[in-house]
């Protein structure tokens, strides 16, 4: 499942629920877990496409 779909699912699962500190904390932990799982470390010396282009556009 893609990161985008996983994040959307976190919010869809909690739609209609009253927002409590516990629910908000759980949602934040879920988002952090999803984002952490989606980060792929690059081997040393390998540059991203943005760095190779070097056009400075953000």
PyMOL Python script that loads the backbone (N, CA, C, O; Angstrom):
from pymol import cmd

cmd.read_pdbstr("""\
ATOM      1  N   UNK A   1       0.847  -1.175   0.000  1.00  0.00           N
ATOM      2  CA  UNK A   1       0.000   0.000   0.000  1.00  0.00           C
ATOM      3  C   UNK A   1       0.894   1.241   0.000  1.00  0.00           C
ATOM      4  O   UNK A   1       1.917   1.277   0.684  1.00  0.00           O
ATOM      5  N   UNK A   2       0.505   2.245  -0.764  1.00  0.00           N
ATOM      6  CA  UNK A   2       1.320   3.446  -0.861  1.00  0.00           C
ATOM      7  C   UNK A   2       1.184   4.284   0.405  1.00  0.00           C
ATOM      8  O   UNK A   2       0.237   4.123   1.175  1.00  0.00           O
ATOM      9  N   UNK A   3       2.139   5.171   0.605  1.00  0.00           N
ATOM     10  CA  UNK A   3       2.123   6.052   1.773  1.00  0.00           C
ATOM     11  C   UNK A   3       0.863   6.915   1.742  1.00  0.00           C
ATOM     12  O   UNK A   3       0.219   7.119   2.772  1.00  0.00           O
ATOM     13  N   UNK A   4       0.516   7.416   0.568  1.00  0.00           N
ATOM     14  CA  UNK A   4      -0.675   8.274   0.445  1.00  0.00           C
ATOM     15  C   UNK A   4      -1.940   7.528   0.856  1.00  0.00           C
ATOM     16  O   UNK A   4      -2.769   8.067   1.589  1.00  0.00           O
ATOM     17  N   UNK A   5      -2.090   6.299   0.391  1.00  0.00           N
ATOM     18  CA  UNK A   5      -3.275   5.510   0.731  1.00  0.00           C
ATOM     19  C   UNK A   5      -3.292   5.165   2.215  1.00  0.00           C
ATOM     20  O   UNK A   5      -4.354   5.148   2.837  1.00  0.00           O
ATOM     21  N   UNK A   6      -2.117   4.890   2.787  1.00  0.00           N
ATOM     22  CA  UNK A   6      -2.045   4.561   4.207  1.00  0.00           C
ATOM     23  C   UNK A   6      -2.457   5.751   5.068  1.00  0.00           C
ATOM     24  O   UNK A   6      -3.185   5.593   6.048  1.00  0.00           O
ATOM     25  N   UNK A   7      -1.989   6.940   4.699  1.00  0.00           N
ATOM     26  CA  UNK A   7      -2.346   8.142   5.453  1.00  0.00           C
ATOM     27  C   UNK A   7      -3.839   8.419   5.316  1.00  0.00           C
ATOM     28  O   UNK A   7      -4.498   8.757   6.299  1.00  0.00           O
ATOM     29  N   UNK A   8      -4.376   8.278   4.106  1.00  0.00           N
ATOM     30  CA  UNK A   8      -5.806   8.485   3.889  1.00  0.00           C
ATOM     31  C   UNK A   8      -6.619   7.509   4.731  1.00  0.00           C
ATOM     32  O   UNK A   8      -7.667   7.871   5.266  1.00  0.00           O
ATOM     33  N   UNK A   9      -6.146   6.288   4.846  1.00  0.00           N
ATOM     34  CA  UNK A   9      -6.870   5.282   5.609  1.00  0.00           C
ATOM     35  C   UNK A   9      -6.909   5.638   7.096  1.00  0.00           C
ATOM     36  O   UNK A   9      -7.915   5.383   7.758  1.00  0.00           O
ATOM     37  N   UNK A  10      -5.838   6.219   7.630  1.00  0.00           N
ATOM     38  CA  UNK A  10      -5.825   6.635   9.036  1.00  0.00           C
ATOM     39  C   UNK A  10      -6.959   7.621   9.291  1.00  0.00           C
ATOM     40  O   UNK A  10      -7.680   7.505  10.282  1.00  0.00           O
ATOM     41  N   UNK A  11      -7.113   8.594   8.389  1.00  0.00           N
ATOM     42  CA  UNK A  11      -8.156   9.592   8.573  1.00  0.00           C
ATOM     43  C   UNK A  11      -9.548   9.006   8.322  1.00  0.00           C
ATOM     44  O   UNK A  11     -10.491   9.331   9.044  1.00  0.00           O
ATOM     45  N   UNK A  12      -9.687   8.149   7.309  1.00  0.00           N
ATOM     46  CA  UNK A  12     -10.982   7.545   7.019  1.00  0.00           C
ATOM     47  C   UNK A  12     -11.464   6.677   8.173  1.00  0.00           C
ATOM     48  O   UNK A  12     -12.656   6.658   8.483  1.00  0.00           O
ATOM     49  N   UNK A  13     -10.550   5.965   8.806  1.00  0.00           N
ATOM     50  CA  UNK A  13     -10.924   5.090   9.911  1.00  0.00           C
ATOM     51  C   UNK A  13     -11.430   5.877  11.116  1.00  0.00           C
ATOM     52  O   UNK A  13     -12.178   5.346  11.937  1.00  0.00           O
ATOM     53  N   UNK A  14     -11.027   7.133  11.225  1.00  0.00           N
ATOM     54  CA  UNK A  14     -11.398   7.925  12.389  1.00  0.00           C
ATOM     55  C   UNK A  14     -12.442   8.988  12.090  1.00  0.00           C
ATOM     56  O   UNK A  14     -12.744   9.814  12.952  1.00  0.00           O
ATOM     57  N   UNK A  15     -13.003   8.983  10.872  1.00  0.00           N
ATOM     58  CA  UNK A  15     -14.051   9.948  10.544  1.00  0.00           C
ATOM     59  C   UNK A  15     -15.279   9.656  11.397  1.00  0.00           C
ATOM     60  O   UNK A  15     -15.666   8.501  11.571  1.00  0.00           O
ATOM     61  N   UNK A  16     -15.878  10.703  11.918  1.00  0.00           N
ATOM     62  CA  UNK A  16     -17.076  10.541  12.725  1.00  0.00           C
ATOM     63  C   UNK A  16     -16.794  10.314  14.192  1.00  0.00           C
ATOM     64  O   UNK A  16     -17.697  10.439  15.019  1.00  0.00           O
ATOM     65  N   UNK A  17     -15.570   9.986  14.532  1.00  0.00           N
ATOM     66  CA  UNK A  17     -15.226   9.816  15.942  1.00  0.00           C
ATOM     67  C   UNK A  17     -14.948  11.174  16.573  1.00  0.00           C
ATOM     68  O   UNK A  17     -14.389  12.063  15.931  1.00  0.00           O
ATOM     69  N   UNK A  18     -15.332  11.323  17.802  1.00  0.00           N
ATOM     70  CA  UNK A  18     -15.053  12.563  18.515  1.00  0.00           C
ATOM     71  C   UNK A  18     -13.551  12.643  18.764  1.00  0.00           C
ATOM     72  O   UNK A  18     -12.945  11.688  19.250  1.00  0.00           O
ATOM     73  N   UNK A  19     -12.962  13.768  18.435  1.00  0.00           N
ATOM     74  CA  UNK A  19     -11.520  13.927  18.576  1.00  0.00           C
ATOM     75  C   UNK A  19     -11.164  14.091  20.046  1.00  0.00           C
ATOM     76  O   UNK A  19     -11.562  15.063  20.688  1.00  0.00           O
ATOM     77  N   UNK A  20     -10.424  13.146  20.562  1.00  0.00           N
ATOM     78  CA  UNK A  20      -9.955  13.192  21.939  1.00  0.00           C
ATOM     79  C   UNK A  20      -8.436  13.201  21.904  1.00  0.00           C
ATOM     80  O   UNK A  20      -7.834  12.871  20.882  1.00  0.00           O
ATOM     81  N   UNK A  21      -7.814  13.579  23.014  1.00  0.00           N
ATOM     82  CA  UNK A  21      -6.340  13.547  23.040  1.00  0.00           C
ATOM     83  C   UNK A  21      -5.774  12.158  22.723  1.00  0.00           C
ATOM     84  O   UNK A  21      -4.731  12.034  22.081  1.00  0.00           O
ATOM     85  N   UNK A  22      -6.472  11.127  23.178  1.00  0.00           N
ATOM     86  CA  UNK A  22      -5.998   9.765  22.917  1.00  0.00           C
ATOM     87  C   UNK A  22      -6.084   9.431  21.436  1.00  0.00           C
ATOM     88  O   UNK A  22      -5.158   8.850  20.871  1.00  0.00           O
ATOM     89  N   UNK A  23      -7.202   9.799  20.804  1.00  0.00           N
ATOM     90  CA  UNK A  23      -7.375   9.542  19.376  1.00  0.00           C
ATOM     91  C   UNK A  23      -6.358  10.333  18.558  1.00  0.00           C
ATOM     92  O   UNK A  23      -5.739   9.793  17.641  1.00  0.00           O
ATOM     93  N   UNK A  24      -6.187  11.601  18.889  1.00  0.00           N
ATOM     94  CA  UNK A  24      -5.216  12.432  18.168  1.00  0.00           C
ATOM     95  C   UNK A  24      -3.808  11.866  18.327  1.00  0.00           C
ATOM     96  O   UNK A  24      -3.049  11.818  17.360  1.00  0.00           O
ATOM     97  N   UNK A  25      -3.457  11.444  19.524  1.00  0.00           N
ATOM     98  CA  UNK A  25      -2.138  10.853  19.758  1.00  0.00           C
ATOM     99  C   UNK A  25      -1.937   9.578  18.957  1.00  0.00           C
ATOM    100  O   UNK A  25      -0.862   9.343  18.406  1.00  0.00           O
ATOM    101  N   UNK A  26      -2.980   8.756  18.894  1.00  0.00           N
ATOM    102  CA  UNK A  26      -2.899   7.522  18.119  1.00  0.00           C
ATOM    103  C   UNK A  26      -2.754   7.791  16.634  1.00  0.00           C
ATOM    104  O   UNK A  26      -2.018   7.094  15.935  1.00  0.00           O
ATOM    105  N   UNK A  27      -3.467   8.817  16.150  1.00  0.00           N
ATOM    106  CA  UNK A  27      -3.362   9.164  14.737  1.00  0.00           C
ATOM    107  C   UNK A  27      -1.959   9.674  14.413  1.00  0.00           C
ATOM    108  O   UNK A  27      -1.392   9.320  13.379  1.00  0.00           O
ATOM    109  N   UNK A  28      -1.407  10.495  15.285  1.00  0.00           N
ATOM    110  CA  UNK A  28      -0.056  11.016  15.061  1.00  0.00           C
ATOM    111  C   UNK A  28       0.963   9.881  15.070  1.00  0.00           C
ATOM    112  O   UNK A  28       1.861   9.846  14.229  1.00  0.00           O
ATOM    113  N   UNK A  29       0.827   8.949  16.020  1.00  0.00           N
ATOM    114  CA  UNK A  29       1.744   7.800  16.050  1.00  0.00           C
ATOM    115  C   UNK A  29       1.620   6.973  14.780  1.00  0.00           C
ATOM    116  O   UNK A  29       2.625   6.505  14.244  1.00  0.00           O
ATOM    117  N   UNK A  30       0.394   6.789  14.292  1.00  0.00           N
ATOM    118  CA  UNK A  30       0.190   6.035  13.053  1.00  0.00           C
ATOM    119  C   UNK A  30       0.852   6.733  11.871  1.00  0.00           C
ATOM    120  O   UNK A  30       1.498   6.087  11.046  1.00  0.00           O
ATOM    121  N   UNK A  31       0.690   8.054  11.789  1.00  0.00           N
ATOM    122  CA  UNK A  31       1.305   8.803  10.695  1.00  0.00           C
ATOM    123  C   UNK A  31       2.825   8.728  10.748  1.00  0.00           C
ATOM    124  O   UNK A  31       3.478   8.590   9.714  1.00  0.00           O
ATOM    125  N   UNK A  32       3.385   8.817  11.941  1.00  0.00           N
ATOM    126  CA  UNK A  32       4.850   8.718  12.089  1.00  0.00           C
ATOM    127  C   UNK A  32       5.322   7.337  11.657  1.00  0.00           C
ATOM    128  O   UNK A  32       6.332   7.220  10.963  1.00  0.00           O
ATOM    129  N   UNK A  33       4.604   6.289  12.059  1.00  0.00           N
ATOM    130  CA  UNK A  33       4.974   4.924  11.660  1.00  0.00           C
ATOM    131  C   UNK A  33       4.917   4.756  10.142  1.00  0.00           C
ATOM    132  O   UNK A  33       5.800   4.141   9.544  1.00  0.00           O
ATOM    133  N   UNK A  34       3.864   5.312   9.521  1.00  0.00           N
ATOM    134  CA  UNK A  34       3.711   5.200   8.062  1.00  0.00           C
ATOM    135  C   UNK A  34       4.847   5.925   7.361  1.00  0.00           C
ATOM    136  O   UNK A  34       5.453   5.389   6.432  1.00  0.00           O
ATOM    137  N   UNK A  35       5.136   7.140   7.804  1.00  0.00           N
ATOM    138  CA  UNK A  35       6.203   7.911   7.169  1.00  0.00           C
ATOM    139  C   UNK A  35       7.567   7.267   7.391  1.00  0.00           C
ATOM    140  O   UNK A  35       8.400   7.259   6.485  1.00  0.00           O
ATOM    141  N   UNK A  36       7.804   6.729   8.581  1.00  0.00           N
ATOM    142  CA  UNK A  36       9.082   6.077   8.866  1.00  0.00           C
ATOM    143  C   UNK A  36       9.261   4.831   7.997  1.00  0.00           C
ATOM    144  O   UNK A  36      10.369   4.546   7.544  1.00  0.00           O
ATOM    145  N   UNK A  37       8.195   4.102   7.769  1.00  0.00           N
ATOM    146  CA  UNK A  37       8.276   2.897   6.943  1.00  0.00           C
ATOM    147  C   UNK A  37       8.484   3.250   5.475  1.00  0.00           C
ATOM    148  O   UNK A  37       9.051   2.462   4.718  1.00  0.00           O
ATOM    149  N   UNK A  38       8.025   4.435   5.073  1.00  0.00           N
ATOM    150  CA  UNK A  38       8.143   4.838   3.678  1.00  0.00           C
ATOM    151  C   UNK A  38       9.488   5.416   3.308  1.00  0.00           C
ATOM    152  O   UNK A  38       9.773   5.603   2.125  1.00  0.00           O
ATOM    153  N   UNK A  39      10.334   5.708   4.302  1.00  0.00           N
ATOM    154  CA  UNK A  39      11.646   6.296   4.028  1.00  0.00           C
ATOM    155  C   UNK A  39      12.623   5.179   3.698  1.00  0.00           C
ATOM    156  O   UNK A  39      12.829   4.259   4.489  1.00  0.00           O
ATOM    157  N   UNK A  40      13.213   5.274   2.530  1.00  0.00           N
ATOM    158  CA  UNK A  40      14.186   4.277   2.089  1.00  0.00           C
ATOM    159  C   UNK A  40      15.577   4.917   2.122  1.00  0.00           C
ATOM    160  O   UNK A  40      15.819   5.869   1.380  1.00  0.00           O
ATOM    161  N   UNK A  41      16.484   4.433   2.947  1.00  0.00           N
ATOM    162  CA  UNK A  41      17.831   5.013   2.951  1.00  0.00           C
ATOM    163  C   UNK A  41      18.541   4.746   1.633  1.00  0.00           C
ATOM    164  O   UNK A  41      18.414   3.665   1.057  1.00  0.00           O
ATOM    165  N   UNK A  42      19.286   5.734   1.161  1.00  0.00           N
ATOM    166  CA  UNK A  42      20.036   5.593  -0.095  1.00  0.00           C
ATOM    167  C   UNK A  42      21.467   5.183   0.232  1.00  0.00           C
ATOM    168  O   UNK A  42      22.031   5.635   1.228  1.00  0.00           O
ATOM    169  N   UNK A  43      22.049   4.335  -0.597  1.00  0.00           N
ATOM    170  CA  UNK A  43      23.456   3.983  -0.400  1.00  0.00           C
ATOM    171  C   UNK A  43      24.327   5.227  -0.535  1.00  0.00           C
ATOM    172  O   UNK A  43      23.992   6.154  -1.272  1.00  0.00           O
ATOM    173  N   UNK A  44      25.451   5.236   0.187  1.00  0.00           N
ATOM    174  CA  UNK A  44      26.355   6.389   0.111  1.00  0.00           C
ATOM    175  C   UNK A  44      26.843   6.580  -1.313  1.00  0.00           C
ATOM    176  O   UNK A  44      27.117   5.618  -2.030  1.00  0.00           O
ATOM    177  N   UNK A  45      26.947   7.842  -1.706  1.00  0.00           N
ATOM    178  CA  UNK A  45      27.438   8.154  -3.036  1.00  0.00           C
ATOM    179  C   UNK A  45      26.343   8.232  -4.083  1.00  0.00           C
ATOM    180  O   UNK A  45      26.575   8.744  -5.179  1.00  0.00           O
ATOM    181  N   UNK A  46      25.154   7.734  -3.770  1.00  0.00           N
ATOM    182  CA  UNK A  46      24.055   7.799  -4.736  1.00  0.00           C
ATOM    183  C   UNK A  46      23.306   9.104  -4.525  1.00  0.00           C
ATOM    184  O   UNK A  46      22.841   9.391  -3.422  1.00  0.00           O
ATOM    185  N   UNK A  47      23.191   9.895  -5.587  1.00  0.00           N
ATOM    186  CA  UNK A  47      22.521  11.183  -5.485  1.00  0.00           C
ATOM    187  C   UNK A  47      21.092  11.060  -5.978  1.00  0.00           C
ATOM    188  O   UNK A  47      20.776  10.220  -6.821  1.00  0.00           O
ATOM    189  N   UNK A  48      20.239  11.912  -5.439  1.00  0.00           N
ATOM    190  CA  UNK A  48      18.864  11.918  -5.917  1.00  0.00           C
ATOM    191  C   UNK A  48      18.803  12.652  -7.248  1.00  0.00           C
ATOM    192  O   UNK A  48      19.739  13.365  -7.611  1.00  0.00           O
ATOM    193  N   UNK A  49      17.721  12.482  -7.964  1.00  0.00           N
ATOM    194  CA  UNK A  49      17.551  13.125  -9.255  1.00  0.00           C
ATOM    195  C   UNK A  49      17.572  14.638  -9.112  1.00  0.00           C
ATOM    196  O   UNK A  49      18.095  15.333  -9.983  1.00  0.00           O
ATOM    197  N   UNK A  50      17.005  15.165  -8.012  1.00  0.00           N
ATOM    198  CA  UNK A  50      16.984  16.605  -7.801  1.00  0.00           C
ATOM    199  C   UNK A  50      18.405  17.152  -7.676  1.00  0.00           C
ATOM    200  O   UNK A  50      18.709  18.222  -8.203  1.00  0.00           O
ATOM    201  N   UNK A  51      19.275  16.418  -6.977  1.00  0.00           N
ATOM    202  CA  UNK A  51      20.651  16.870  -6.802  1.00  0.00           C
ATOM    203  C   UNK A  51      21.410  16.804  -8.121  1.00  0.00           C
ATOM    204  O   UNK A  51      22.258  17.655  -8.389  1.00  0.00           O
ATOM    205  N   UNK A  52      21.113  15.799  -8.949  1.00  0.00           N
ATOM    206  CA  UNK A  52      21.810  15.666 -10.210  1.00  0.00           C
ATOM    207  C   UNK A  52      21.437  16.773 -11.179  1.00  0.00           C
ATOM    208  O   UNK A  52      22.284  17.270 -11.921  1.00  0.00           O
ATOM    209  N   UNK A  53      20.146  17.166 -11.172  1.00  0.00           N
ATOM    210  CA  UNK A  53      19.708  18.228 -12.066  1.00  0.00           C
ATOM    211  C   UNK A  53      20.319  19.568 -11.663  1.00  0.00           C
ATOM    212  O   UNK A  53      20.756  20.337 -12.521  1.00  0.00           O
ATOM    213  N   UNK A  54      20.351  19.845 -10.379  1.00  0.00           N
ATOM    214  CA  UNK A  54      20.986  21.054  -9.893  1.00  0.00           C
ATOM    215  C   UNK A  54      20.371  22.339 -10.423  1.00  0.00           C
ATOM    216  O   UNK A  54      21.079  23.334 -10.582  1.00  0.00           O
ATOM    217  N   UNK A  55      19.070  22.345 -10.700  1.00  0.00           N
ATOM    218  CA  UNK A  55      18.466  23.554 -11.243  1.00  0.00           C
ATOM    219  C   UNK A  55      18.007  24.527 -10.169  1.00  0.00           C
ATOM    220  O   UNK A  55      17.627  25.652 -10.493  1.00  0.00           O
ATOM    221  N   UNK A  56      18.029  24.135  -8.912  1.00  0.00           N
ATOM    222  CA  UNK A  56      17.703  25.033  -7.815  1.00  0.00           C
ATOM    223  C   UNK A  56      16.223  25.291  -7.627  1.00  0.00           C
ATOM    224  O   UNK A  56      15.853  26.082  -6.760  1.00  0.00           O
ATOM    225  N   UNK A  57      15.363  24.656  -8.404  1.00  0.00           N
ATOM    226  CA  UNK A  57      13.932  24.864  -8.267  1.00  0.00           C
ATOM    227  C   UNK A  57      13.431  23.998  -7.124  1.00  0.00           C
ATOM    228  O   UNK A  57      13.741  22.809  -7.045  1.00  0.00           O
ATOM    229  N   UNK A  58      12.651  24.610  -6.238  1.00  0.00           N
ATOM    230  CA  UNK A  58      12.122  23.869  -5.095  1.00  0.00           C
ATOM    231  C   UNK A  58      10.676  23.544  -5.330  1.00  0.00           C
ATOM    232  O   UNK A  58      10.038  22.919  -4.483  1.00  0.00           O
TER     233      UNK A  58
END
""", "prot")
cmd.dss("prot")
cmd.show_as("cartoon", "prot")
cmd.util.cbc("prot")
cmd.orient("prot")
